[in-house]
Amino acid sequence: MSPITTRQDGDVLVVTSDNPPVNALGQAVRAGLADAIAQAASDDAIRAVVIACEGRTFFAGADITEFGKPPVGPSLPEVIDAIEASAKPVVAAIHGTALGGGLEVALGCHWRIAVPSAKLGLPEVKLGILPGAGGTQRLPRVIGPEAALPMIVKGDPIPAKKAEGLGLIDRLAGEDSLLADAIAFAREVMDRAEHPVSSARTDRLEGFDPAFFDTWAAENARRLKGYEAPKACIEAVRAAVEKPYAEGVKVERELFMKLVTGAQSAALRHVFFAERAAAKIDGVGKDTPSREIKTVGILGAGTMGGGIAMNFLTAGLPVTIVERKQEALDRGVATIRKNYERSAARGRFTPEQVEKAMSLLTPTLDYAALSGCDLIIEAVFEDMAIKKDVFRQLDQIAKPGAILASNTSYLNVDEMAAVTSRPEDVLGLHFFSPANVMRLLEIVRADRTAPDVLKTAMDLSKRIGKVAVVAGVCFGFIGNRMLAARQVEANKLILEGAKPWDVDRVLTDFGLPMGPFQMADLAGLDIGWNAETSNGESVRDILCERGRRGQKTSKGFYDYDENRRGSPSKEVEQIIADFAKKEGVEQRGVSDREILERLTYPMINEGAKILEEGMAQRASDIDIVWINGYGWPPYTGGPMFWADSQGLDTIVAALKRHAPRLGEDFKIAKLLQDKAAKGERFTG
């Protein structure tokens, strides 16, 4: 049975797609649309066509499961060209989202009507490709290159009202009367002598200054760094301005084919599917019930506690936040407000939304105020004795069925659960700093965590806009455990002769936002450092003893100017050289290749151990952790996908080559060696 059906409403042919869940433009949908347009052309009683969709959305894009498979006609460009060539006006009736190929279909229609809640966009760039059915050529002709370029290069959808202002939408419909309004609109326009043909328009291209492309690219260079698809998108839109439509489409198609068969698109498609796979919890079925979360308690109003609270406040959940001292509580609440107001100044929130969020916050010094909360998250100092004491108290206070969570970054959640009478209600919820900004949430599954508690945490993560990954209980869980392996090698490398800024540069050239020593300076070298007990046992100790504690003191591994711009430090070079001599480490020249291998390959090895031990459910979950929590470049697919692309045998050989410097305690993971020997991959 075809997902496309047709019916006549008088002289209007209503073409409806019902291809759940998102009306993807697979072969059956494309064929059905082509047949419907042919039906309209052959029937003199039909004077206009309306294309609409059942379900929650208009066409939300191509069927990306077809990528890499032999094409089966009709192709999407052929279908859209047929729609545009119709002598009878075609109206797109848009609700939900019109994304990618969905918006390209709408652009092929002569007229577009949408409900106010609809969103429209061309997000293909996020999969490492560009619109391949004429979208880069039609959109600039409809709304102008200045508006089209950001939509295509950034891939972010726009709301229907903005689309109407740009001329992308011709009319807004009622939220509950889209189809009726679309049919009425079709009758209104059917008698017009001409209907707009997107590919034939030139009015929005007239007077355009081509210098805009270079200026825009320069202004957005940092965002586009390392990515191939955005540059191709700019080239395609430039072709729309400089070439006739037919020639521009040829440029678009050539660029599309180059990208879709390239490494970056494969990596980004992996990330797309990996993010969806991460939401699946082993041993927890879809029919597992969730506990109702109406109120949230946060213990600790510091940087993490306040940031965590903002996630729930923004989602409309009342939050009770508890501190020990009034000064700390007041400071925490003030910081939350300041963060909201800063976001409002950037246009993310309205003043009314800020006040609504703040009205949901109840600050208090009274532990007992947490007694009615459905979820309580502790965000206190990272010390096991303190954590256990907190859980003992929460066990006495919290109501039956309340979920008790730790925001610990490293510590054993099983130990915390063991001091309560309800270990099945305990889990880790490791937010990443800044907690109100970072997308990643590690859900730490303790030995006795109940399935419905895990399901509730995963559902809640979506509600607050997080990408969640389930981790097992081990030191550092997934992300920080791998980070620790990298840090060990970074510290060794600078003693061996690599400069801190060279180590950082190699990683930033690779695509990470910062290297280990930049990160240390930003966080503060004195985190966890004690002046009273420090005795120069590490380079960090010596730097802190000399007042070099990071950006906050204008000097750490780097020297900083008044704008916190870092530069190499001769003093630090000498400190490292002296310490290396004291430790009996002979300094030498270290190549960029060795730096990259020594930093990344031990991470891959640790990732393999995490999989061996069952601390991550799947290799792709590790990729999601590192992309969303640590800034690993998505266009490489994440560390485990990247390892596959390098060849696991290559990584094993390099680890063996570096073995003398990796130390006696370093062991190559059995899983890594086995897969390398068999020519297998971590990821599918």
Secondary structure, DSSP 8 states (H G I E B T S, - for coil): --SEEEEEETTEEEEEE--TTTT---HHHHHHHHHHHHHHHH-TT--EEEEEE-TT-S-----GGGTTS---SS-HHHHHHHHHH-SS-EEEEE-SEEETHHHHHHHHSSEEEE-TT-EEE-GGGGGT----SSHHHHHHHHH-HHHHHHHHHH---EEHHHHHHHTS-SEE--TT-HHHHHHHHHHHHTT-S----GGG--TTTTT--THHHHHHHHHTHHHHTT-SHHHHHHHHHHHHHHS-HHHHHHHHHHHHHHHHTSHHHHHHHHHHHHHHHTT--TT--TT--------EEEE--SHHHHHHHHHHHHTT--EEEE-SSHHHHHHHHHHHHHHHHHHHHTTSS-HHHHHHHHHTEEEES-GGGGGG-SEEEE---S-HHHHHHHHHHHHHHS-TT-EEEE--SSS-HHHHHHTSS-GGGEEEEEE-SSTTT--EEEEEE-TT--HHHHHHHHHHHHHTT-EEEEEESSTTTTHHHHHHHHHHHHHHHHHHT--HHHHHHHHHHHT-S--HHHHHHHH-TTTT--TTT--S-SHHHHHHHTT--BGGGTBSSSEE-TT--EE--HHHHHHHHHHHHHHT-------HHHHHHHHHHHHHHHHHHHHHTTSBS-HHHHHHHHHHHH---GGGT-HHHHHHHH-HHHHHHHHHHTHHHH-TT----HHHHHHHHHT--S--
